[in-house]
Amino acid sequence: FPFGFGLTYTEFEFRDFKVTSSDGHARVTLKVANVGGRDGAAVPQIYVGFPSLKPVVRQLRGFQKVQVPKGGEVSVAFFLGKEDWSYWDEVAGKWASAVDNGEAITVSVGVSSADLVWHHALTSELAFK
């Protein structure tokens, strides 16, 4: 089963995604709406992917469990920084940065690693000016 797989007794929608960035950090915000018939808990997860992670497609960088009443909505924020786009460069024998390499970084959010409902491409130039 993928990370995050589980049973819920209600239905959630993730909406109103926003990305802001400055000084090498990014903030992803969203709203979790309970559109089902019962109160429940949702666990939005954020993943980051870039070419140097290969063969890995993306890696989990955070998750939050939030209680959302029936008909309600909760705001969630994820904060990403330089450690989130770093990887171990085996050839160089040290940590390297996808940002410093000019790689495109994809940020994804979903309820599990197999059910990602939102993707956003950050270019190094756009994300870190």
C-alpha positions as CSV (number, residue, x, y, z in Angstrom):
1,F,0.0,0.0,0.0
2,P,1.3,3.6,-0.7
3,F,2.2,5.8,2.2
4,G,-1.0,7.5,3.4
5,F,-3.3,4.8,2.2
6,G,-6.2,4.4,4.6
7,L,-9.9,4.4,5.2
8,T,-12.0,7.5,5.9
9,Y,-15.7,7.8,6.6
10,T,-16.1,11.1,4.8
11,E,-14.8,12.9,1.6
12,F,-12.3,15.7,1.3
13,E,-11.3,18.2,-1.4
14,F,-8.0,20.0,-1.5
15,R,-8.4,23.5,-3.1
16,D,-7.1,27.0,-3.3
17,F,-3.4,26.1,-3.7
18,K,-0.9,28.9,-3.5
19,V,2.9,29.0,-3.7
20,T,5.1,31.9,-2.5
21,S,8.9,31.9,-2.4
22,S,11.8,34.1,-1.2
23,D,15.3,33.6,-0.1
24,G,15.6,30.0,-1.1
25,H,12.4,29.0,0.7
26,A,8.9,28.2,-0.5
27,R,5.5,28.1,1.2
28,V,2.7,26.0,-0.2
29,T,-0.8,26.7,1.2
30,L,-4.1,25.0,0.6
31,K,-7.5,24.5,2.0
32,V,-8.9,21.1,3.0
33,A,-12.7,21.0,2.7
34,N,-14.9,18.3,4.2
35,V,-17.5,17.7,1.5
36,G,-18.8,14.5,3.1
37,G,-21.5,13.7,5.6
38,R,-19.3,13.3,8.7
39,D,-16.6,15.0,10.7
40,G,-13.2,13.5,9.8
41,A,-9.4,13.8,9.7
42,A,-7.5,14.4,6.5
43,V,-3.7,14.0,6.1
44,P,-2.5,16.2,3.2
45,Q,1.1,15.2,2.1
46,I,3.7,17.3,0.2
47,Y,6.2,15.7,-2.1
48,V,9.2,17.3,-4.0
49,G,10.7,15.9,-7.1
50,F,13.6,16.9,-9.4
51,P,15.8,15.0,-12.0
52,S,18.8,14.4,-9.7
53,L,16.6,12.2,-7.4
54,K,16.5,9.5,-10.1
55,P,15.6,6.7,-10.0
56,V,13.3,8.1,-7.3
57,V,10.5,10.2,-8.8
58,R,9.7,12.3,-5.7
59,Q,10.2,12.3,-2.0
60,L,7.9,13.0,0.9
61,R,8.8,16.3,2.5
62,G,5.9,16.7,5.0
63,F,2.4,15.9,6.1
64,Q,-0.2,17.3,8.5
65,K,-3.2,15.6,10.1
66,V,-6.1,18.1,10.4
67,Q,-9.5,17.6,11.8
68,V,-12.2,19.0,9.6
69,P,-15.9,19.2,10.7
70,K,-18.6,18.2,8.2
71,G,-19.1,21.1,5.8
72,G,-16.0,22.8,7.2
73,E,-12.7,23.9,5.8
74,V,-9.2,24.1,7.3
75,S,-6.1,26.0,6.0
76,V,-2.8,24.1,5.8
77,A,0.7,25.4,5.1
78,F,3.9,23.6,4.2
79,F,7.3,25.3,4.4
80,L,10.1,24.1,2.1
81,G,13.8,25.1,2.2
82,K,17.2,24.2,0.9
83,E,17.2,20.7,2.5
84,D,14.1,19.8,0.5
85,W,15.9,20.2,-2.8
86,S,19.2,18.7,-1.7
87,Y,20.5,15.3,-2.5
88,W,23.6,13.2,-1.9
89,D,25.9,13.4,-5.0
90,E,27.7,10.1,-4.9
91,V,30.3,11.1,-7.5
92,A,31.3,14.3,-5.6
93,G,30.8,12.6,-2.2
94,K,28.8,15.5,-0.8
95,W,25.4,17.1,-0.6
96,A,24.3,19.0,-3.7
97,S,21.4,21.3,-4.5
98,A,18.9,20.9,-7.4
99,V,18.5,24.7,-7.2
100,D,22.2,25.4,-7.7
101,N,22.1,22.9,-10.6
102,G,19.2,24.9,-12.2
103,E,16.9,21.9,-12.2
104,A,13.1,22.1,-12.4
105,I,11.5,21.2,-9.1
106,T,8.0,19.7,-9.0
107,V,6.0,20.1,-5.8
108,S,3.0,17.8,-5.4
109,V,0.2,17.5,-2.8
110,G,-2.2,14.6,-2.2
111,V,-3.7,12.2,0.2
112,S,-1.2,9.5,-0.6
113,S,1.9,8.9,-2.7
114,A,-0.4,7.3,-5.3
115,D,-3.1,9.9,-5.2
116,L,-1.6,13.3,-5.8
117,V,-4.2,15.9,-6.7
118,W,-1.9,18.9,-7.4
119,H,1.4,19.5,-9.0
120,H,3.4,22.7,-9.5
121,A,6.7,23.2,-11.3
122,L,9.1,25.6,-9.8
123,T,12.1,26.7,-11.8
124,S,15.2,27.7,-10.0
125,E,15.0,31.2,-11.5
126,L,11.3,31.7,-10.6
127,A,11.3,30.2,-7.1
128,F,14.4,31.8,-5.7
129,K,14.7,35.3,-7.0
